[in-house]
Amino acid sequence: MRYEVVIFGGGATGTATFRDLAMRGFEAALVERRTIASGTTSASHQNLLGGLRYVINDPIVAQECAEENAIISAIAPEVIGKLRNYFVGFGTEYAWRALRAAKQLHVEATELDLRNVFAEIPSLNTDLAVAVETNDRNINAQRFCWLNCSSAELCGGSLFQGTEVRAITELDGIFHIKTDHGDLRTEYIINATGPWINTVAAKLDTSIPVTFSQGTIIVQQALSPRGIQHLREPSDADAYIVHDGYGWLGTTSTTISNPEEASPEPWAGAYLKKEIAHILPGVENQRTLSTFVGIRALADGNYPESATNNIHFQNGRRKSRDFQVIEGPKNAFHVIGGKLTTARLMAEKIADVLCDKAARSARCQTANEPLSSV
């Protein structure tokens, strides 16, 4: 089977790219080795970020999150929760700096009357000195990915789930992709497999510099009707996100050498409860119902000129959550970094690069075209 572009990876970035390219008229195929949204996209807090968390250390990403939050809320309201998150803090210098920066960056952060906040959420620490409402809200990440796929298929895209890539060879400008369900041919490849980026890259005789950071989340009965995040310097155990009556406490940030090593740290449960208890004391006495782990694939520096975005930080929590698009070999593009919230934007930038390569003038339509079930 012959396509203009084959995308590997059925998470938020891969499915959003599938949709964007199909809407621009590309003959596109998406290959996912398991099922759609079965990897990192689902193993996250599934929170549509408003940007406040990044206003000091990663302002570009903060603005991207704020803008994409508004776009996704407009085009896909059915996958977005109704209740906004609160950020709460103790009146530190960082908290006030963050609120000033949010205003300058047009990131929503509305200061609230603490008396009303304590009345709504009696379990909060009464020593808190500041509470703001942000645009952070839940997102049904699985539904988001499936809607992207449905939209792409309506535009002629082809979806291959449960399909393992065995080998990739290149001959006369055409990639020949051998899978366990048949062979594909294409002019362009997009590798959007997240933590498994080098599984595909190795088949192209290349390697992408990347740091794997695993994050553990524990789940317990919710003590709040809405998500609560700690307004402090970004660190581990900052977020208490509420899904359907359950509080998701997270996350950790532990560097591992490869994604197959990922497993919840034995100390994570006690640590997450202790840290989040600073803002919501009752979590320490709540039983842990389940634990899961996700993997962040964070971009390393020193990329070639074909990378489309700059890296701001180099290690652990100090690494930027911005993204990179790297070409290698010719006409094979690898996408690394980014956030669930910015997946649509990442797809737009990737599709722009491909249009330049293919001398196509089609413009992005995904920011305005509704993404809804049909």
C-alpha positions, 0 to 999 in steps of 0.5 A: 500500500502506498501513502504520501506520509506514514505516522508512527504512534497513536497518542495525542501527537500522532493522532493530531498530526494524522488529522492535520495532514489528512485535512490538508489533503495528504494521503496519510496512514497512522500506524500504532503497535497497540491501540489508540491512546494506550501509552503515555497519553493515557498514563498522565494526569489528563489535565488540559493545562492553562499555563500557570505552572510554567510562567516563570521557568518556561514562558513560551510553553506557558503561552502555548498552553494558554492558547491551546487550552482555548482552542481545544475548549472551543473545537472539542468541548465534549472532551473537556471537564467543566470545573477549573482547577485551583492553584493554592499557595502560602504567599511565597515570593514565587507565588506572587512572581508567578501571578505577575508573570501570568498577567504579563503572558495573558495566562488566566489566574483569577485570585479568589476569596479564600473564605469561599475556597475553604467553604467549598473545599473544607479539607484544604490547609487553612494556613494557605494564603492565596488561591487562584482559579485557572483554565486547567481542566480535565481532558478525556485524552482517549476520546480526544485521540479517537476523535482525531482519528475519526476526523482523519479517516473522514478525510481519507486517512488510513488507520492501522492498530495492533501493527508492529513495524519490523523493518524500514528501508529506503530506496530511491526516495521511497521508504519501504515499511515492513509490518506484521500486517503487510508492507507500506510505502511512503515518501515521508515518515513521522515518528511520534512514538514518544518514549519509544522514539528510538525503537523506530529511529533505530530502524532508520539507522539513527538515534535521538538524544532523549531523557526518559523521566517516569512519573508515578500517580496514585489514586484515592477517593477524592477530597475535593470536587475539583483539581488543586495544584500547589502554587510553588516552584515546579517540582514533584507532587504538585497536582491533585487532579480529580476524575469522577470522584477520584483524586489522582496525586502526582507526580514523581520525576525519576530518570530511567535509562529506557521506557521498558524499565518503568514501574512505580517507585516503592517510595512514591505513594508515601512521598506523594501523600506527604507532599500534597498533604501540605495543601490538602492534609487529609490525603495522608489518611486516604487509602491508595486504590491504585497506582500507575506510571507514565513516561515523559520523553524529554528532548535533549540539546545539541540538535541539528539545524533541522530542529524547529524549536529551541530547548530551554533547559537541560536536566530533569525538572529543568528541562523545557516541556517545549518540543523538537522536530528532528529530521534524519534521514532525509524526509523522516521526522522525529517528534520529541517533547511537548505536552498533551495540551499542545499536541494540536499545535505540535501537529500543526508545526509538523504538518507545516514542515512537511508542506514545505518539504512537499511544496504544498500550500495547504494551511492548517484547519484544525484550530477552527474546525470542530472536533466532534463525534459524527 
